[in-house]
Amino acid sequence: MAKKKGKQTTKSNPKKVHEKTAGQKAAARVRASAPPAGTDDEGADESPQAATAPIASNEATGAPTGEPDANEAAPAAAAKPDRAPKEHDPRIPPVGTVIIKKDRQGGERVRCTIVEGGVEYAGTIYKSLSGAGLQASKDLGNTTTTCDGLAFWGLKKVARLASTKDAAAALEKAWARYRDRATTAAKVEGDEQRAKVTAAIREHATALLALAGEA
């Protein structure tokens, strides 16, 4: 007996259809939650509140905490006022002047030279005459710790008051020094120079006689 040929119908299994549909939905959810290509989610904040968390601010000024306020900016270093240039002391000789300190006999003891920026003594440049004078004084064997540069180098006269007790002795010493120098000056060569020295000695003698008359 021949079998009838016809279309065969396949009945679907409801359980398999349901599993297939559930799998497709799960795959769709995975694709929707995946980040776009080319983005790096490493280190991203997983908390949804991180993106919307308010920034703490300074209640007084409204500036974010940790950021300097415009009115409270870090104080800049105060600019130092320009120093006025020091006035030149007219008692200090010009640059290039050599100052020689002599002893009572006229011999050289020490010398210094006025240079740009200070005073040169023994190969060292000092800022002042006092600095150079203090070192020169030590080189001469003195133990002083201070020095008046102008006085040391003979650029100003130092008033020395003799006591009443030693006045006569001091005057005698001064006269001895003057007499020695006057004697040496009188032996100068040249008639013109000798005449000038003689005139100066006579003026001194006249002044001494007048002083003696007033005493």
One Martini backbone bead per residue (centre of mass of N, CA, C, O) as a GRO file, in nm:
protein
  215
    1MET     BB    1   0.092   0.037   0.026
    2ALA     BB    2   0.083   0.361  -0.047
    3LYS     BB    3   0.229   0.650   0.038
    4LYS     BB    4   0.158   0.969   0.118
    5LYS     BB    5   0.249   1.265  -0.020
    6GLY     BB    6   0.366   1.546   0.186
    7LYS     BB    7   0.360   1.782   0.404
    8GLN     BB    8   0.576   1.840   0.672
    9THR     BB    9   0.513   1.902   1.006
   10THR     BB   10   0.669   2.095   1.264
   11LYS     BB   11   0.679   2.086   1.596
   12SER     BB   12   0.724   2.307   1.841
   13ASN     BB   13   0.907   2.372   2.128
   14PRO     BB   14   0.824   2.570   2.391
   15LYS     BB   15   1.082   2.551   2.566
   16LYS     BB   16   1.296   2.635   2.351
   17VAL     BB   17   1.178   2.910   2.279
   18HIS     BB   18   1.208   3.037   2.558
   19GLU     BB   19   1.519   3.011   2.580
   20LYS     BB   20   1.592   3.178   2.331
   21THR     BB   21   1.458   3.441   2.419
   22ALA     BB   22   1.618   3.481   2.684
   23GLY     BB   23   1.903   3.494   2.552
   24GLN     BB   24   1.856   3.747   2.376
   25LYS     BB   25   1.794   3.940   2.611
   26ALA     BB   26   2.064   3.911   2.757
   27ALA     BB   27   2.245   4.009   2.522
   28ALA     BB   28   2.115   4.292   2.503
   29ARG     BB   29   2.194   4.384   2.791
   30VAL     BB   30   2.499   4.362   2.752
   31ARG     BB   31   2.526   4.562   2.515
   32ALA     BB   32   2.398   4.810   2.667
   33SER     BB   33   2.618   4.805   2.915
   34ALA     BB   34   2.836   4.850   2.730
   35PRO     BB   35   3.093   5.030   2.641
   36PRO     BB   36   3.218   5.214   2.427
   37ALA     BB   37   3.428   5.224   2.187
   38GLY     BB   38   3.746   5.358   2.314
   39THR     BB   39   3.691   5.327   2.609
   40ASP     BB   40   3.796   5.389   2.955
   41ASP     BB   41   3.690   5.235   3.271
   42GLU     BB   42   3.933   5.277   3.430
   43GLY     BB   43   3.874   5.415   3.743
   44ALA     BB   44   3.585   5.433   3.757
   45ASP     BB   45   3.302   5.535   3.905
   46GLU     BB   46   3.045   5.319   4.023
   47SER     BB   47   2.904   5.548   4.149
   48PRO     BB   48   2.626   5.744   4.079
   49GLN     BB   49   2.713   5.981   4.291
   50ALA     BB   50   2.987   6.093   4.180
   51ALA     BB   51   2.873   6.285   3.944
   52THR     BB   52   2.664   6.445   4.167
   53ALA     BB   53   2.854   6.552   4.365
   54PRO     BB   54   2.909   6.803   4.561
   55ILE     BB   55   3.105   7.084   4.594
   56ALA     BB   56   3.298   7.200   4.815
   57SER     BB   57   3.263   7.508   4.996
   58ASN     BB   58   3.301   7.833   5.078
   59GLU     BB   59   3.077   7.999   5.264
   60ALA     BB   60   3.196   8.296   5.251
   61THR     BB   61   3.281   8.289   4.915
   62GLY     BB   62   3.222   8.016   4.725
   63ALA     BB   63   3.474   7.872   4.713
   64PRO     BB   64   3.639   7.608   4.663
   65THR     BB   65   3.775   7.372   4.827
   66GLY     BB   66   4.135   7.427   4.787
   67GLU     BB   67   4.081   7.710   4.669
   68PRO     BB   68   4.176   8.016   4.618
   69ASP     BB   69   4.084   8.312   4.697
   70ALA     BB   70   4.087   8.622   4.567
   71ASN     BB   71   4.105   8.756   4.869
   72GLU     BB   72   4.316   8.491   4.954
   73ALA     BB   73   4.576   8.520   4.835
   74ALA     BB   74   4.886   8.459   4.812
   75PRO     BB   75   5.139   8.624   4.930
   76ALA     BB   76   5.356   8.814   4.798
   77ALA     BB   77   5.656   8.918   4.770
   78ALA     BB   78   5.788   9.180   4.896
   79ALA     BB   79   5.899   9.455   4.766
   80LYS     BB   80   6.194   9.601   4.758
   81PRO     BB   81   6.314   9.885   4.823
   82ASP     BB   82   6.489  10.117   4.688
   83ARG     BB   83   6.803  10.210   4.734
   84ALA     BB   84   6.969  10.470   4.815
   85PRO     BB   85   7.232  10.617   4.726
   86LYS     BB   86   7.526  10.679   4.844
   87GLU     BB   87   7.689  10.930   4.963
   88HIS     BB   88   7.967  11.096   4.909
   89ASP     BB   89   8.251  11.127   5.086
   90PRO     BB   90   8.460  11.401   5.085
   91ARG     BB   91   8.696  11.256   5.257
   92ILE     BB   92   8.717  11.069   5.021
   93PRO     BB   93   8.907  10.983   4.788
   94PRO     BB   94   8.962  10.909   4.488
   95VAL     BB   95   9.009  10.698   4.256
   96GLY     BB   96   9.359  10.593   4.296
   97THR     BB   97   9.433  10.662   4.572
   98VAL     BB   98   9.718  10.684   4.780
   99ILE     BB   99   9.758  10.577   5.117
  100ILE     BB  100   9.993  10.689   5.367
  101LYS     BB  101  10.128  10.559   5.659
  102LYS     BB  102  10.315  10.727   5.901
  103ASP     BB  103  10.559  10.803   6.093
  104ARG     BB  104  10.739  11.035   6.277
  105GLN     BB  105  10.986  11.005   6.059
  106GLY     BB  106  10.833  10.939   5.766
  107GLY     BB  107  10.776  10.648   5.754
  108GLU     BB  108  10.648  10.371   5.621
  109ARG     BB  109  10.388  10.147   5.716
  110VAL     BB  110  10.118  10.187   5.542
  111ARG     BB  111   9.891  10.102   5.262
  112CYS     BB  112   9.639  10.233   5.032
  113THR     BB  113   9.361  10.191   4.787
  114ILE     BB  114   9.135  10.350   4.592
  115VAL     BB  115   8.851  10.177   4.476
  116GLU     BB  116   8.616  10.009   4.328
  117GLY     BB  117   8.416   9.928   4.610
  118GLY     BB  118   8.680  10.038   4.784
  119VAL     BB  119   8.966   9.900   4.965
  120GLU     BB  120   9.307   9.842   4.914
  121TYR     BB  121   9.481   9.581   5.105
  122ALA     BB  122   9.712   9.356   5.058
  123GLY     BB  123   9.518   9.241   4.806
  124THR     BB  124   9.255   9.349   4.953
  125ILE     BB  125   8.909   9.417   4.942
  126TYR     BB  126   8.739   9.668   5.108
  127LYS     BB  127   8.449   9.847   5.195
  128SER     BB  128   8.640  10.012   5.394
  129LEU     BB  129   8.857  10.193   5.582
  130SER     BB  130   8.810  10.037   5.844
  131GLY     BB  131   8.873   9.754   5.742
  132ALA     BB  132   9.161   9.818   5.646
  133GLY     BB  133   9.261   9.944   5.917
  134LEU     BB  134   9.224   9.696   6.099
  135GLN     BB  135   9.422   9.512   5.948
  136ALA     BB  136   9.668   9.702   5.963
  137SER     BB  137   9.677   9.714   6.271
  138LYS     BB  138   9.735   9.410   6.309
  139ASP     BB  139   9.998   9.409   6.137
  140LEU     BB  140  10.132   9.615   6.360
  141GLY     BB  141  10.030   9.468   6.651
  142ASN     BB  142   9.752   9.525   6.719
  143THR     BB  143   9.445   9.457   6.941
  144THR     BB  144   9.225   9.585   6.809
  145THR     BB  145   8.852   9.584   6.720
  146THR     BB  146   8.864   9.883   6.624
  147CYS     BB  147   8.807  10.140   6.354
  148ASP     BB  148   8.898  10.459   6.229
  149GLY     BB  149   8.959  10.516   5.913
  150LEU     BB  150   9.005  10.822   5.891
  151ALA     BB  151   9.210  10.836   6.126
  152PHE     BB  152   9.415  10.617   6.048
  153TRP     BB  153   9.466  10.758   5.747
  154GLY     BB  154   9.456  11.084   5.795
  155LEU     BB  155   9.153  11.226   5.715
  156LYS     BB  156   9.140  11.313   6.023
  157LYS     BB  157   9.119  11.491   6.307
  158VAL     BB  158   9.230  11.429   6.639
  159ALA     BB  159   9.126  11.520   6.938
  160ARG     BB  160   9.364  11.604   7.199
  161LEU     BB  161   9.338  11.612   7.540
  162ALA     BB  162   9.524  11.763   7.771
  163SER     BB  163   9.622  11.757   8.065
  164THR     BB  164   9.729  11.964   8.308
  165LYS     BB  165   9.970  11.788   8.401
  166ASP     BB  166  10.070  11.723   8.075
  167ALA     BB  167  10.097  11.984   7.906
  168ALA     BB  168  10.403  12.048   7.910
  169ALA     BB  169  10.499  11.774   7.798
  170ALA     BB  170  10.338  11.785   7.533
  171LEU     BB  171  10.467  12.050   7.430
  172GLU     BB  172  10.756  11.947   7.422
  173LYS     BB  173  10.708  11.727   7.211
  174ALA     BB  174  10.598  11.910   6.989
  175TRP     BB  175  10.850  12.086   6.963
  176ALA     BB  176  11.047  11.861   6.884
  177ARG     BB  177  10.907  11.783   6.622
  178TYR     BB  178  10.909  12.060   6.488
  179ARG     BB  179  11.215  12.111   6.492
  180ASP     BB  180  11.297  11.870   6.319
  181ARG     BB  181  11.127  11.945   6.067
  182ALA     BB  182  11.236  12.232   6.027
  183THR     BB  183  11.530  12.150   5.986
  184THR     BB  184  11.482  11.970   5.739
  185ALA     BB  185  11.336  12.187   5.560
  186ALA     BB  186  11.583  12.399   5.559
  187LYS     BB  187  11.760  12.181   5.368
  188VAL     BB  188  11.649  12.243   5.118
  189GLU     BB  189  11.662  12.259   4.787
  190GLY     BB  190  11.661  12.566   4.690
  191ASP     BB  191  11.586  12.889   4.714
  192GLU     BB  192  11.279  12.895   4.696
  193GLN     BB  193  11.215  12.676   4.910
  194ARG     BB  194  11.378  12.802   5.141
  195ALA     BB  195  11.212  13.064   5.155
  196LYS     BB  196  10.941  12.934   5.232
  197VAL     BB  197  11.034  12.805   5.494
  198THR     BB  198  11.128  13.061   5.638
  199ALA     BB  199  10.852  13.206   5.630
  200ALA     BB  200  10.697  12.990   5.792
  201ILE     BB  201  10.866  13.008   6.053
  202ARG     BB  202  10.808  13.307   6.112
  203GLU     BB  203  10.503  13.278   6.140
  204HIS     BB  204  10.515  13.085   6.377
  205ALA     BB  205  10.669  13.266   6.570
  206THR     BB  206  10.463  13.495   6.579
  207ALA     BB  207  10.230  13.319   6.687
  208LEU     BB  208  10.375  13.235   6.949
  209LEU     BB  209  10.414  13.516   7.067
  210ALA     BB  210  10.115  13.587   7.077
  211LEU     BB  211  10.035  13.349   7.256
  212ALA     BB  212  10.223  13.427   7.493
  213GLY     BB  213  10.084  13.709   7.543
  214GLU     BB  214   9.791  13.579   7.611
  215ALA     BB  215   9.878  13.388   7.861
   0.00000   0.00000   0.00000
